[in-house]
Amino acid sequence: MKLSELGEDRLLARLLPRFKLNKTVLAGAGDDCAVLRSSRENELILFKTDCVVEGVHFLARDNAAAVGWKAMMRPLSDFAAMSGVPQFALVTLISPSRTPVNKIDNFYRGLRRAAACFGVSIVGGETSSTRGPIVISVSVVGFVEKNRWVSRNGGNAGDDLFVTGRLGRATRGKHLRFVPRIEESRWLTKNFSVHAMMDLSDGLGADLPRLAKASKVGFKIDRKSLPLAPGTTTGNAISDGEDYELLFTIAPRDRKQLEKSWRQKFPRLLLTRIGCISQLSTLNSQLSGGFVHFQ
C-alpha cells in the first residue's frame, strides 16, 4: 500500500497508537498541541511543531518574508486552538545550497516579525542542506491555565458550532498574511465555557469531521450560513483550507451572550453560528473536501 492510498488521517491512526506515553502527558499526538503536566500548580505545558514546504505550503516565487511569517504563525494558530500562550520557538531550515543568502535572510525576517507579535523568543534550531525543496520547521513551547485548556474532544450533542472570520480566502493570499486568533481564543476561554475548539488549517470539510470524531459526536451545518469571503463560493469555504480561523462549540444557553459580547469586543471580526453538534448517529459525510496530505 502507498501513502496515496492511505491518506493522512488513516496514516496517523496507524502510527499514533504505537507511541508510549508517560504519566506527565495529558494529551499526545492527535490534538492541536501536546499537553504536559507542569511544575506550576495551575498551568499546563503546550508543545507544537509544524512546517512549511516549498511547492506544498508556498511557491518559489512567493515573498520570502511572508513565507517566514507563515512558518511561525502556523504553530501559533494551533496554540490559539487550545487557548495557549506561546513563549519559545526553535526553527529548523532545510534548503538547497544554491538558495540565495538574501532569501534566507528574508525568511528569518518574517519569522522574527511573526514571533515578536506574540512575544515569542526564537531560542535556537537547526540548519541542513537538501537536494529537494526548501522546508522551514518551527517548534513552539508555551503554557495554558488548567481551567482554560480546550481540546477537540469536548463537544457535546446540542452544542452550537461557531467560526470566526470569513472562509475561503486562501487562494487570495490570506495564507501568507494571517494572524492567529490567539487574542480571541484567550478572551473566549476567560469569559465563556468553550467545550471543543480547533483551528481551520485544512478546510472546514476536513477539520469539522475531525473535531466531531474526537468528540464522538455528529454535526449538522447550514451551508447557507457559512461566512464567505468576497468572491468565494461555498465550495471554497469548505474545501480550500488555510483559513486559520477558530472552529468551536458552546452550550446553546450561552449563544446570545456570546454574540452580544463578541460584537462589543471584536466589532471588526465576524462570528457566525454555522450549525450544531448532534448525536453520533448523524452521518458525518455531510461534509467532504479540504486539504489532505498524500492524496
C-alpha positions in Angstrom: 0.0 0.0 0.0 1.2 3.5 -0.8 0.7 6.7 1.2 -1.6 8.0 -1.6 -3.9 5.1 -0.9 -3.8 5.5 2.9 -4.1 9.3 3.3 -3.1 11.5 6.2 -5.8 10.6 8.8 -5.5 6.8 8.3 -1.7 7.1 8.4 -1.9 8.8 11.8 -4.4 6.3 13.1 -1.9 3.6 12.1 1.1 5.3 13.8 -0.1 7.1 16.8 -1.3 4.1 18.9 2.3 2.8 18.9 3.6 5.8 20.9 4.2 5.1 24.5 3.3 8.0 26.8 4.3 8.5 30.4 2.1 9.9 33.1 3.2 13.5 32.5 1.4 13.5 29.1 -2.2 14.6 29.3 -2.7 14.8 25.6 -0.3 13.5 23.0 -0.4 13.4 19.2 -3.8 13.8 17.6 -4.9 17.2 19.0 -3.7 20.7 18.0 -0.9 20.7 20.6 0.6 18.1 23.0 -0.3 18.9 26.6 2.0 18.0 29.5 1.9 18.5 33.3 3.8 21.4 34.6 5.6 22.0 37.9 3.4 25.1 38.3 0.2 24.2 40.0 -2.3 26.0 37.8 -0.5 25.6 34.4 0.0 23.0 31.7 2.8 22.9 29.1 1.9 23.0 25.4 4.2 21.7 22.6 3.7 22.1 18.9 5.7 21.6 15.8 4.7 22.5 12.2 6.4 23.1 8.9 6.0 24.8 5.5 7.3 23.0 2.4 8.1 24.7 -0.9 5.5 23.5 -3.5 3.0 22.5 -0.8 2.6 25.4 1.5 4.2 28.1 -0.6 5.6 28.7 -4.1 9.2 29.6 -5.0 8.0 33.0 -6.3 6.3 33.9 -3.0 7.7 36.7 -0.9 10.3 35.1 1.4 9.5 37.3 4.4 5.8 36.3 4.0 6.8 32.6 3.9 8.8 33.1 7.2 5.8 34.8 8.7 3.6 31.8 7.8 6.1 29.3 9.1 5.9 30.9 12.5 2.2 31.6 12.6 1.1 28.1 11.7 2.1 26.5 15.0 0.9 29.6 16.8 -2.5 29.1 15.3 -2.5 25.7 17.0 -1.8 27.4 20.3 -4.9 29.6 19.6 -6.9 26.4 19.1 -6.1 25.4 22.7 -6.2 28.9 24.2 -2.5 28.7 24.8 0.2 31.3 25.4 3.3 30.6 23.2 6.7 31.5 24.7 9.7 29.9 22.9 10.4 28.6 19.4 13.0 26.5 17.6 13.5 27.0 13.9 14.9 24.3 11.5 15.8 25.4 8.0 16.4 22.8 5.3 17.5 24.3 2.0 19.5 23.6 -1.2 22.9 25.1 -1.2 22.1 27.1 -4.3 19.5 29.2 -2.4 20.4 32.9 -2.4 21.5 34.1 1.0 19.3 37.2 0.9 16.3 34.9 0.5 17.3 33.1 3.7 17.7 36.5 5.4 14.1 37.4 4.4 12.8 34.1 5.6 14.2 34.9 9.1 13.0 38.5 8.9 9.5 37.2 8.5 10.0 34.6 11.3 11.2 37.3 13.7 8.4 39.6 12.9 5.8 36.9 13.5 7.4 35.8 16.7 7.5 39.4 18.0 3.8 39.8 17.5 3.1 37.4 20.4 6.3 37.8 22.5 7.8 34.6 21.4 11.6 34.2 21.7 13.4 32.2 19.0 16.0 30.3 21.1 17.7 28.1 18.5 17.1 25.4 15.9 19.0 23.6 13.1 20.0 24.0 9.5 20.6 21.3 6.9 21.2 21.1 3.2 19.0 19.1 0.8 18.6 18.5 -2.9 14.9 18.9 -2.6 12.6 21.8 -1.9 13.0 24.3 0.9 11.5 23.3 4.3 11.1 25.5 7.4 10.0 23.7 10.5 9.0 25.6 13.7 8.6 24.1 17.2 6.9 26.1 19.9 6.5 25.6 23.6 4.3 27.6 25.9 1.5 27.2 28.5 -2.2 27.2 29.2 -4.0 27.5 32.5 -5.7 24.3 33.6 -9.1 25.9 33.7 -8.7 27.3 30.2 -7.3 24.4 28.2 -9.6 23.4 25.3 -9.2 20.3 23.2 -11.1 18.9 20.2 -12.8 16.2 22.2 -15.2 18.2 24.5 -18.0 18.7 22.1 -21.5 17.7 23.4 -24.7 16.9 21.4 -26.7 20.1 21.2 -23.8 22.4 21.3 -23.8 25.4 18.9 -21.0 25.4 16.2 -19.2 28.8 15.6 -16.5 30.0 13.3 -14.6 33.3 13.4 -13.9 35.4 10.4 -14.7 34.6 6.8 -13.8 31.4 4.9 -12.3 30.7 1.5 -9.6 33.4 1.2 -6.5 31.2 1.0 -6.2 31.4 -2.8 -6.3 35.2 -2.4 -3.1 35.3 -0.4 -4.5 35.2 3.1 -2.5 32.0 3.8 0.7 34.2 3.8 -0.5 37.1 5.9 -2.9 35.7 8.5 -2.7 36.4 12.2 -3.6 33.5 14.6 -6.7 34.1 16.7 -4.8 33.9 20.0 -6.3 37.1 21.4 -9.8 35.9 20.5 -9.3 32.4 22.0 -7.9 33.8 25.2 -10.9 36.1 25.5 -13.3 33.2 24.8 -11.9 30.9 27.5 -11.8 33.8 30.0 -15.4 34.7 29.5 -17.2 31.5 28.3 -17.2 27.8 28.7 -15.8 26.6 25.3 -16.4 22.8 25.0 -14.3 22.0 22.0 -12.1 24.1 19.6 -9.6 23.8 16.8 -8.2 26.0 14.1 -9.2 25.6 10.4 -6.0 24.9 8.6 -7.1 22.1 6.2 -10.6 23.4 5.5 -14.0 23.0 7.1 -14.6 19.9 5.1 -11.6 18.1 6.6 -11.4 19.8 10.1 -15.0 19.7 11.3 -15.3 15.9 10.8 -12.0 15.6 12.9 -13.5 17.6 15.7 -16.7 15.5 15.6 -14.7 12.3 15.6 -12.5 13.4 18.5 -15.7 14.3 20.5 -17.5 11.2 19.4 -20.4 13.2 18.1 -22.0 14.1 14.8 -22.8 17.5 13.4 -25.3 19.5 11.3 -24.4 22.6 9.4 -26.3 25.2 7.4 -24.3 25.7 4.2 -26.2 29.0 3.5 -24.9 30.4 6.8 -21.2 29.9 6.1 -19.4 33.2 6.2 -17.9 33.5 2.7 -15.1 35.8 1.9 -15.8 38.2 -1.0 -15.5 36.5 -4.4 -15.6 32.9 -2.9 -18.1 30.1 -3.1 -19.4 27.7 -0.5 -17.1 25.1 -2.1 -14.1 27.4 -1.4 -15.2 27.8 2.2 -15.5 24.0 2.7 -12.5 22.8 0.7 -9.8 25.4 0.2 -8.2 25.2 3.6 -5.6 27.6 5.2 -8.2 29.9 6.7 -6.6 29.7 10.2 -9.9 30.7 11.8 -11.3 29.2 15.0 -14.0 26.5 15.0 -15.5 25.9 18.4 -18.6 24.7 20.3 -20.5 26.2 23.2 -23.8 25.4 25.0 -26.9 27.0 23.4 -27.7 28.8 26.6 -24.5 30.9 26.1 -25.2 31.8 22.4 -26.9 35.2 22.8 -24.5 36.5 25.4 -21.5 35.3 23.3 -22.8 37.0 20.2 -23.5 40.3 22.1 -20.2 40.3 23.9 -18.3 39.4 20.8 -19.7 42.3 18.8 -18.6 44.7 21.6 -15.1 43.2 22.0 -14.3 42.4 18.3 -16.5 44.7 16.2 -14.4 44.2 13.1 -14.3 40.4 13.2 -17.3 38.3 12.2 -18.5 35.5 14.4 -21.0 33.1 12.8 -23.1 30.2 14.1 -22.9 27.6 11.3 -24.7 24.7 12.8 -24.8 22.4 15.8 -23.3 19.2 17.3 -25.6 16.2 17.1 -25.7 12.7 18.3 -23.1 10.3 16.9 -25.7 8.5 14.7 -25.8 11.5 12.4 -23.7 10.8 9.3 -20.6 12.9 9.2 -20.4 12.5 5.5 -22.4 15.8 5.2 -19.1 17.4 4.5 -16.2 16.4 2.4 -13.2 18.1 0.9 -10.4 20.1 2.4 -6.7 19.5 2.1 -5.4 16.0 3.0 -1.7 15.2 2.7 -0.6 12.3 0.4 -3.8 12.4 -1.6 
